[in-house]
Each structure stands twice: as C-alpha cells, then as structure tokens.
Amino acid sequence: MFSLTVRDHVMIAHSFRGEVFGPAQRLHGATFLVDATFRRPELDADNIVVDIGLATQELKAVLAALNYRNLDDDPDFTGINTSTEFLAKVIADRLADRVAAGRLGAGAHGLTGISVTLHESHVAWASYERSL
C-alpha cells in the first residue's frame, strides 16, 4: 500500500458538554496540526499516489471552512461535542467528498482510503481512517 501525507493546521474555538470534559466545558481555543494521508495499492500512470499540490490545496480548502471559527456557532455542529476524534472524521469525510467530485484530479480515482490525524499537542493526537 502506498501513501502520501500532506500537512496543515487549523485554529478553532469550541466548548464541550459533559462532566468528562472538566474545564474544557468552558469556551476554549485549540490549534491542531492536521495530517491527511491518501492511500492506494498501486501508483497511478505518473507513479504517484495523488497530486501533492492538489491534495495540499484541497486540505487547505476544507480547513478554511473551520479556521478561526467558534464551532459552537456552526449549524453543522449544533448539539455535538466537536472532539478531536469527531473533527478528524469531519475533515476526512469532506476530503472524500472532494475526491469523489474530481477535485484531486483524475488520478485520485484510484485512491482506496484516507486517514486524518489531528495533533492536539506533542503528546496527544487522534485519527480517523475511512475507505473510498
């Protein structure tokens, strides 16, 4: 299996509901380092997994919809705890939609999976992996 990873970051604000979250129940900010990994069993005709420029561009576009936002005010997340794990899935699903729409080029149709990892800090991160 071949993979290609591109990296960016996103800064958000949010709060959580539930005693398990302790002080994070109050509004707080988070800056996540975001890795998006694209997978396929064979390289395309150009011997690449996916166009790295397009992958970078599309990750940036997905993150732009979240960046500098209070997720508590986003109608897509009403009543949802926007945990690191949950946001990894949101980003992966939005990237998958862009692959399906052809935004990562024709060669991306051979992709079989995407994983997204959000690094909260140098000691904690969460990932979500999905098939295409």
C-alpha positions, 0 to 999 in steps of 0.5 A, a space after each residue: 500500500 502506498 501513501 502520501 501525507 500532506 500537512 496543515 493546521 487549523 485554529 478553532 474555538 469550541 466548548 464541550 458538554 459533559 462532566 468528562 470534559 472538566 474545564 474544557 466545558 468552558 469556551 476554549 481555543 485549540 490549534 491542531 496540526 492536521 495530517 491527511 494521508 491518501 492511500 492506494 495499492 498501486 501508483 497511478 500512470 505518473 507513479 504517484 499516489 495523488 497530486 501533492 499540490 492538489 491534495 495540499 490545496 484541497 486540505 487547505 480548502 476544507 480547513 478554511 471552512 473551520 479556521 478561526 471559527 467558534 464551532 459552537 456557532 456552526 449549524 453543522 455542529 449544533 448539539 455535538 461535542 466537536 472532539 478531536 476524534 469527531 473533527 478528524 472524521 469531519 475533515 476526512 469525510 469532506 476530503 472524500 467528498 472532494 475526491 469523489 467530485 474530481 477535485 484531486 484530479 483524475 488520478 485520485 480515482 484510484 485512491 482506496 482510503 484516507 486517514 486524518 490525524 489531528 495533533 492536539 499537542 506533542 503528546 496527544 493526537 487522534 485519527 480517523 481512517 475511512 475507505 473510498 
